[in-house]
Amino acid sequence: MQTIEVSVDKQKTQDFDEDDVLEEFIERVQHRAAEPDSPRVFVVPLPKLFGLSVDDGEKCVVILLENMSPRYIKFRSDYLSADVQTMRDGRSAACLFLAEGRVIVSEKIIREVWPADYDRLIVLWLFRNSNAKLYEYFYHDDINQEFSTACEIAECLNEARDEAEGEKTALVFDSFQTLGDTEE
């Protein structure tokens, strides 16, 4: 079980682990997630997990995988990577890959949490049967640079897409036949 250090009175810190996460908090998130069209990922102030007043700007990502057991996903894998993904609306977005690439967190979420300010990304994983796992990922300079590069690429792709929207679609030919030299 991993221990997370949380700022409590703007100066001192306390150590918390997944057993310290308020059961009421988990129930509220699960209730909210049960609503139609509700997200499976939430961003919350880190101290709220433990019932503390929010005196720190650090936030936590809460990921609901209520149909999965923690043994089926390597959420403790420290390997993080960033890349560009096409979203449902067709736009490109930088994404951070967790759990050896099985869980993808979009740019919007990462920008809300902004782990570069704290050199860490804290995720509360909520699995089947309210099984909560709290994990801290080291958000080092290399992954921050990789994510920044992915953001730039996504922005360029979106700009090119926006510019091309007013233009007619190009004809794409993908069916062909190779003709020999002695074709009659």
C-alpha positions in Angstrom: 0.0 0.0 0.0 1.4 3.4 -1.0 1.4 6.4 1.3 0.7 9.8 -0.2 1.9 13.0 1.4 -0.8 15.7 1.5 -0.4 19.4 2.6 -2.7 20.1 5.5 -2.2 23.6 6.9 -0.3 25.1 4.0 2.9 24.0 5.8 2.8 20.7 7.5 2.0 17.5 5.7 0.3 14.3 6.6 0.7 10.8 5.1 -2.4 9.1 3.9 -3.1 5.8 2.1 -6.2 4.3 0.4 -7.6 3.2 3.8 -7.9 6.9 4.7 -10.1 7.8 1.8 -13.6 8.6 3.1 -16.2 6.0 2.4 -18.7 8.8 1.9 -16.5 10.3 -0.8 -16.4 7.0 -2.7 -20.1 6.5 -2.4 -20.8 10.0 -3.7 -18.6 9.5 -6.7 -20.1 6.1 -7.4 -23.6 7.6 -7.1 -22.7 10.4 -9.5 -21.2 7.9 -12.0 -24.4 5.9 -11.9 -26.3 8.8 -13.5 -27.0 8.6 -17.3 -24.2 10.0 -19.4 -22.0 10.7 -16.5 -18.2 10.5 -16.8 -16.0 7.7 -15.5 -13.2 10.1 -14.6 -13.4 12.9 -12.0 -11.0 15.6 -10.9 -11.1 16.5 -7.2 -9.0 18.5 -4.8 -6.7 16.0 -3.1 -7.5 16.9 0.5 -11.2 16.2 -0.2 -10.4 12.5 -0.5 -9.6 12.5 3.2 -12.3 15.0 4.5 -9.8 17.8 4.9 -10.4 21.4 4.0 -8.9 22.5 0.7 -5.9 24.7 1.4 -3.8 23.3 -1.4 -4.3 23.5 -5.1 -3.2 20.0 -5.8 -5.9 17.8 -7.4 -6.4 14.1 -7.8 -7.8 12.1 -10.8 -10.5 9.6 -9.8 -10.9 6.8 -12.3 -13.9 4.4 -12.0 -13.4 0.9 -13.3 -16.3 -0.6 -11.4 -16.6 -3.7 -13.6 -13.0 -4.6 -13.1 -10.8 -6.1 -10.4 -7.4 -4.4 -9.7 -5.7 -7.7 -10.5 -6.7 -7.3 -14.2 -5.0 -4.0 -14.8 -1.4 -2.9 -14.0 -2.4 0.4 -12.4 0.8 0.3 -10.3 3.0 0.4 -13.4 5.2 3.6 -13.1 5.5 3.8 -16.9 3.7 6.9 -18.2 3.7 8.0 -21.9 2.0 10.7 -23.9 0.7 10.7 -27.4 -2.0 12.2 -29.6 -5.4 10.5 -29.9 -8.4 11.4 -32.1 -11.4 12.1 -29.8 -15.0 11.3 -30.5 -15.7 14.7 -32.0 -12.8 14.1 -34.5 -10.5 16.6 -32.9 -7.0 15.6 -31.8 -5.9 15.8 -28.2 -2.8 15.0 -26.3 -3.3 12.1 -23.9 -1.4 10.5 -21.0 -1.3 6.7 -21.0 -1.5 4.9 -17.6 -1.6 1.3 -16.6 0.8 0.2 -19.4 -1.3 2.0 -22.0 -4.7 0.5 -21.0 -6.1 3.7 -19.5 -5.9 6.9 -21.4 -6.4 10.3 -19.8 -7.1 13.3 -22.0 -5.3 16.6 -22.2 -8.3 18.4 -20.6 -8.0 16.3 -17.5 -4.2 16.7 -17.3 -4.4 20.4 -17.7 -7.0 20.6 -14.9 -4.8 18.5 -12.5 -1.5 19.9 -13.8 0.9 17.4 -12.3 4.0 19.3 -13.4 3.4 21.7 -10.6 3.8 19.0 -8.0 6.1 16.5 -9.9 3.5 13.8 -9.3 0.1 12.6 -10.6 -2.1 11.1 -7.9 -4.9 8.7 -9.1 -7.6 7.1 -7.0 -8.6 4.0 -8.8 -12.1 2.8 -7.9 -12.6 -0.9 -8.8 -15.4 -3.4 -8.3 -16.9 -3.7 -4.8 -15.7 -0.2 -3.9 -12.1 -1.5 -3.9 -10.1 1.8 -3.8 -6.4 2.0 -4.7 -4.5 5.2 -4.3 -1.4 5.6 -6.4 1.2 8.3 -6.9 3.0 8.5 -10.3 6.3 10.4 -10.5 5.7 13.1 -13.2 9.3 13.8 -14.2 10.6 16.3 -16.7 10.8 13.8 -19.5 7.1 12.9 -19.3 6.2 16.6 -19.0 8.2 17.3 -22.2 6.6 14.4 -23.9 3.1 15.6 -23.0 4.0 19.2 -24.0 5.1 17.9 -27.4 1.9 15.9 -27.8 -0.1 19.0 -27.0 1.7 21.0 -29.7 1.2 18.2 -32.3 -2.5 18.0 -31.4 -2.9 21.7 -31.8 -1.2 21.7 -35.2 -3.4 18.8 -36.4 -6.6 20.7 -35.2 -5.5 23.9 -36.9 -4.9 22.0 -40.2 -8.2 20.2 -39.8 -10.0 23.6 -39.2 -8.3 25.1 -42.3 -9.3 22.2 -44.4 -13.0 22.2 -43.4 -13.8 24.9 -45.8 -12.1 23.2 -48.7 -13.5 20.5 -50.9 -12.5 17.0 -50.0 -9.7 15.6 -52.0 -10.4 12.4 -54.1 -8.6 9.4 -52.6 -8.0 6.5 -54.9 -7.1 3.2 -53.2 -8.2 0.7 -55.8 -5.6 0.2 -58.5 -4.1 -2.3 -60.9 -0.5 -2.5 -62.0 0.0 -2.6 -65.7 2.9 -4.4 -67.3 5.2 -2.9 -70.0 3.6 -4.9 -72.8 0.0 -4.1 -72.2 -2.1 -4.1 -75.3 
